[in-house]
């Protein structure tokens, strides 16, 4: 043994850990959206939740990721603490799949056998070749992510092979024999080593994979490794609990606590069960026998599956214990405001930051709520022009403060998310959301402007004429249609809805011009006061700007959903306004005739 053997060993360990992280990140990147969608539909049935946790962890190769995501969804109110409990236990079983994949190290196949393809020595280079071809071809929408997953798989097995080669050399020196024979004599040391390594690596799968690589030395026995496995369970869940506590609400923290309670119970159950079975002579054939990668994988799976079956009926006990250990936070009143903080902000959970698809979806929820609040405020402000109410004005102001607060929160969250984004489609979504924050905040500002016009008119003891109010009813209906299409456009990324915005926005511009002329005529005829006239013209400017914002949202959505138009979007809008699109012309003409007929009817009264 020399220093070069150690360099090979730790170099192989580095490759293994990096490959596992690369593969895991790619799987989370590509599946997290679907994962969240499925989790939202979880019922209260523990068995279904258990199966969901098992399957999802097997897919994304990380129980920590599954449990942390679950914690975030609980904190956001998407699923309840009770629904999450089965997922937690399922995640602990699902993580054993990685060990079953690594057991391919045990595969013994001749050079001409079909099984030769499944040996790590073949899988590793084959995965690396396929992965780089996928990335460099650029023919797939998510080619970079898929290629990353495949290359991660190849690097993982390359690292394993390096470790096993180094271990085989080290085993000749007798060091490994001395190390692991001492573990068999003192299970407590094995337990602490397993817990410590899993805590440092932040992955039970990685720690068990290292143990499987060392098993190739042929010097590991069952009595030396069972306590190490049990220690790994505890070390990994402590890391998960710490992550679940970062900026989390009580129920989110309880998810991490339940995971610790479950793994502590699992530790006791396994240690007691194994030693009782050994004292009864039930493990005589296994106790001192040599174990390899497959035996370690099977032992890990059996331990987790057996404990899950035994402890699923105890979920309500874990829930009650977690509520005793993590107390509810006192409910604080929101000083100086009639509105509480929107529940949508709960979705901006730090635990989602490492999973961009979920983090961006959290931003989406806040933005949808921002738009709804802004639209509601616009309607409230129009109502004040007809029927002034001081209490409603305060509600509008409070809502405007809420909208501004939401804009600040989601902007800061997007900055944090950006550090974790690598996929191009996520970059495009983030850019879209940044633009939407500004647009929706401006909608709220214009609603506030309209409300303040109503307040000023009230303070001066004047108001709009009946003519002006009837005209405003027509333009308000038109603006409502524009806002309705805008909401549908953003919420559903609906290109068809977006295409309805632009012709209506042009009709708004036409109507604003017509109302300005009508109002100037009324001023000349002294049918309206000068103050009311000024405020009416200001109001029309705000209406026009609201429709312009809606146009921006529609155009941005089209650019995002049709990437081929991204660099031609301004030319596209220019062609529409120049009358070079038949569908646009038809809708514009129909809307123009409809709303101007309504306007003429109001003027004739």
Residue pairs with C-beta under 8 A, 6 or more apart in sequence:
1 169
1 170
1 172
1 173
1 175
5 166
5 169
5 170
6 166
8 162
8 165
8 166
8 169
9 162
9 163
9 166
9 167
9 170
11 162
12 158
12 159
12 160
12 161
12 162
12 163
12 164
12 165
12 166
12 213
13 159
13 163
13 210
14 159
15 155
15 156
15 158
15 159
15 162
16 155
16 156
16 159
16 160
16 162
16 163
16 206
16 209
16 210
16 213
17 159
17 201
17 203
17 206
18 152
18 155
18 159
19 152
19 153
19 154
19 155
19 156
19 157
19 158
19 159
20 61
20 98
20 152
20 156
20 203
20 205
20 206
20 209
21 152
22 148
22 149
22 151
22 152
22 155
23 61
23 148
23 149
23 152
23 153
23 156
24 60
24 61
24 62
24 65
24 152
25 148
25 152
26 145
26 146
26 148
26 149
26 152
27 59
27 60
27 61
27 149
28 60
28 62
28 65
28 354
28 355
29 145
29 148
29 355
29 356
29 357
29 422
29 423
29 426
30 142
30 145
30 146
30 149
31 56
31 59
31 60
32 60
32 69
32 355
32 356
32 357
32 358
33 357
33 358
33 361
35 56
35 59
35 60
35 66
35 69
35 358
36 69
36 73
36 78
36 357
36 358
36 361
38 52
38 56
39 52
39 56
39 69
39 70
39 73
39 78
39 79
39 87
40 73
40 78
40 79
42 48
42 49
42 52
42 79
42 83
42 87
43 49
43 83
44 80
44 82
44 83
45 86
46 85
46 86
46 312
46 315
47 86
47 312
48 86
49 83
49 84
49 85
49 86
49 87
49 90
50 86
50 87
50 89
50 90
50 93
50 308
50 312
51 90
52 86
52 87
52 90
53 66
53 70
53 86
53 87
53 88
53 89
53 90
53 91
53 92
53 93
53 94
54 90
54 91
54 93
54 94
55 90
55 94
56 66
56 87
56 90
56 91
56 94
57 63
57 65
57 66
57 90
57 91
57 93
57 94
57 95
57 97
58 94
58 97
60 66
61 95
61 97
61 98
61 205
62 95
62 203
62 205
63 91
63 92
63 94
63 95
63 204
63 205
63 236
63 240
64 202
64 203
64 236
64 239
64 240
64 243
65 354
65 355
66 87
66 91
66 94
67 87
67 88
67 91
67 240
67 244
67 255
67 256
67 259
68 240
68 243
68 244
68 351
68 354
69 351
69 352
69 355
69 358
70 79
70 84
70 87
70 88
70 91
70 255
71 84
71 243
71 244
71 248
71 252
71 253
71 255
71 256
71 349
71 351
72 248
72 252
72 349
72 351
72 352
72 358
73 79
73 84
74 80
74 81
74 84
74 251
74 252
74 254
74 255
75 248
75 249
75 251
75 252
75 346
75 349
75 351
76 346
76 347
76 349
76 362
76 365
77 343
77 346
78 347
80 251
81 251
81 254
81 255
81 319
81 322
82 315
82 319
84 255
84 258
85 258
85 315
85 318
85 319
86 312
86 315
88 255
88 258
88 259
88 262
89 262
89 308
89 311
89 312
89 315
90 308
92 233
92 259
92 262
92 263
92 266
92 304
92 307
92 308
93 301
93 304
93 305
93 308
95 204
95 205
95 304
96 297
96 300
96 301
96 304
96 305
98 205
98 208
98 209
99 205
99 208
99 209
99 212
99 296
99 297
99 300
99 301
100 297
100 301
102 160
102 208
102 209
102 212
102 293
102 297
103 212
103 293
103 294
103 296
103 297
104 118
104 119
104 120
104 123
104 157
105 120
105 160
105 164
105 212
105 213
105 216
105 292
105 293
106 292
106 293
106 294
107 115
107 118
107 119
107 120
109 115
109 116
109 118
109 119
110 116
116 122
117 123
117 126
120 157
120 160
120 161
121 161
123 153
123 154
123 157
124 154
124 155
124 157
124 158
124 161
125 154
126 154
127 150
127 151
127 153
127 154
127 157
128 150
128 151
128 154
128 155
128 158
130 150
131 147
131 148
131 149
131 150
131 151
131 152
131 153
131 154
132 147
132 151
133 147
134 140
134 143
134 146
134 147
134 150
135 143
135 144
135 147
135 148
135 151
137 143
140 146
141 425
142 423
142 425
144 422
144 423
144 424
145 423
156 209
160 209
160 212
160 213
163 210
163 213
163 214
164 213
164 216
167 176
167 213
167 214
167 216
167 217
168 216
168 217
170 176
170 217
171 177
171 217
171 218
171 219
176 214
176 217
176 219
177 219
180 214
180 219
180 220
180 221
180 224
180 225
181 219
181 224
182 189
183 189
183 190
183 193
183 224
183 225
183 227
183 228
184 190
184 221
184 223
184 224
184 288
187 223
187 226
187 227
187 271
188 227
190 224
190 225
190 226
190 227
190 228
190 231
191 227
191 228
191 230
191 231
192 231
193 228
193 231
194 207
194 227
194 228
194 229
194 230
194 231
194 232
194 235
195 231
195 232
195 234
195 235
195 238
196 231
196 235
197 207
197 210
197 232
197 235
198 204
198 207
198 231
198 232
198 233
198 234
198 235
198 236
198 239
199 235
199 236
199 238
199 239
201 207
202 236
202 239
203 236
204 232
204 233
204 235
204 236
207 232
207 235
207 236
208 229
208 232
208 296
208 297
208 300
211 220
211 225
211 228
211 229
211 296
212 292
212 293
212 296
212 297
213 293
214 220
215 225
215 291
215 292
215 293
215 295
215 296
216 292
216 293
218 290
218 292
219 290
220 290
220 291
220 292
220 296
221 287
221 288
221 289
221 290
221 291
222 283
222 286
222 287
222 288
222 289
222 291
222 295
222 299
223 287
223 288
225 291
225 296
225 299
226 270
226 274
226 299
227 271
229 270
229 296
229 299
229 300
229 303
230 266
230 267
230 270
230 271
230 303
231 267
233 263
233 266
233 267
234 260
234 263
234 264
234 267
236 263
237 256
237 259
237 260
237 262
237 263
238 260
240 256
240 259
241 256
241 257
241 259
241 260
242 256
243 256
243 351
244 252
244 253
244 255
244 256
244 259
244 351
245 252
245 253
245 256
246 350
246 351
247 349
247 350
248 349
248 350
248 351
249 329
249 346
250 326
250 327
250 328
250 329
252 349
252 351
253 326
254 319
254 322
254 323
254 325
254 326
257 321
257 322
257 325
257 326
258 318
258 319
258 322
261 318
261 321
261 322
262 311
262 318
265 307
265 311
265 314
266 303
266 304
266 307
266 311
269 307
269 310
269 311
270 303
270 307
274 283
277 283
278 284
278 287
291 299
334 340
334 341
337 398
337 401
337 402
338 394
338 395
338 398
339 395
339 398
339 399
339 402
341 402
341 405
342 366
342 369
342 373
342 402
342 406
344 365
344 366
344 368
344 369
344 406
345 366
345 406
345 409
347 361
347 362
347 365
347 366
348 362
348 363
348 366
348 409
348 410
348 413
349 362
350 416
352 358
352 359
352 362
353 359
353 416
353 417
353 419
353 420
354 420
355 420
356 417
356 420
356 421
356 423
356 426
357 426
359 413
359 417
359 420
360 417
360 426
360 429
360 430
360 433
362 413
363 410
363 413
363 414
363 417
363 433
364 433
366 406
366 409
366 410
367 410
367 433
367 436
367 437
367 440
367 490
368 490
368 491
369 406
370 403
370 406
370 407
370 410
370 437
370 440
370 441
370 444
371 436
371 440
371 443
371 486
371 487
371 490
371 491
372 487
373 399
373 402
373 403
373 406
373 444
374 403
374 440
374 441
374 443
374 444
374 447
375 443
375 483
375 487
376 399
377 396
377 399
377 400
377 403
377 444
377 447
377 448
377 451
378 443
378 446
378 447
378 450
378 479
378 483
378 546
379 480
380 392
380 395
380 396
380 399
380 447
380 451
381 396
381 447
381 448
381 449
381 450
381 451
381 454
382 450
382 472
382 476
383 389
383 392
384 392
384 393
384 396
384 450
384 451
384 454
384 455
385 450
385 453
385 454
385 457
385 463
385 464
385 469
385 472
385 539
386 469
388 454
388 455
388 457
388 458
393 451
393 454
393 455
396 447
396 448
396 451
397 448
397 451
399 444
400 444
400 445
400 447
400 448
403 440
403 441
403 444
404 441
404 444
407 437
407 438
407 440
407 441
410 433
410 437
411 434
411 437
414 430
414 433
414 434
414 437
417 430
418 430
421 427
421 430
428 560
428 563
429 560
432 556
432 557
432 560
435 552
435 556
436 490
436 553
436 556
439 549
439 552
439 553
442 545
442 549
443 546
443 549
446 542
446 545
446 546
446 549
449 538
449 542
450 539
450 542
453 535
453 538
453 539
456 531
456 535
457 463
457 464
457 531
457 532
457 535
460 531
462 529
462 531
462 532
463 532
464 472
464 528
464 532
464 535
464 536
465 522
465 527
465 528
465 532
467 518
467 522
467 527
467 528
467 603
468 519
468 522
468 528
468 532
468 536
470 602
470 603
470 605
471 515
471 518
471 599
471 602
471 603
472 539
473 602
474 511
474 595
474 598
474 599
474 602
475 508
475 511
475 512
475 515
475 543
475 595
477 595
477 598
478 504
478 507
478 508
478 511
478 591
478 595
479 508
479 543
479 546
479 547
481 504
482 501
482 504
482 505
482 508
482 546
482 547
482 550
483 546
483 550
485 497
485 498
485 500
485 501
485 504
485 550
485 554
486 501
486 550
486 553
486 554
488 494
488 497
489 495
489 497
489 498
489 501
489 553
489 554
489 557
490 553
490 557
493 557
493 560
493 561
494 557
495 557
495 558
495 561
495 562
497 554
498 553
498 554
498 555
498 557
498 558
499 554
499 558
499 583
499 584
500 587
501 550
501 551
501 553
501 554
502 551
502 554
502 555
502 573
502 576
502 584
503 576
503 584
503 587
503 588
503 591
504 547
504 587
504 591
505 547
505 548
505 550
505 551
506 577
506 588
507 588
507 591
507 592
507 595
508 543
508 544
508 547
509 544
509 547
510 592
510 596
511 595
511 596
511 599
512 540
512 541
512 543
512 544
514 596
514 599
515 540
516 537
516 540
518 603
519 528
519 533
519 536
519 537
519 540
522 528
522 533
523 530
523 533
528 536
555 569
555 573
558 565
558 569
558 572
559 565
559 566
559 569
565 572
575 581
576 584
579 585
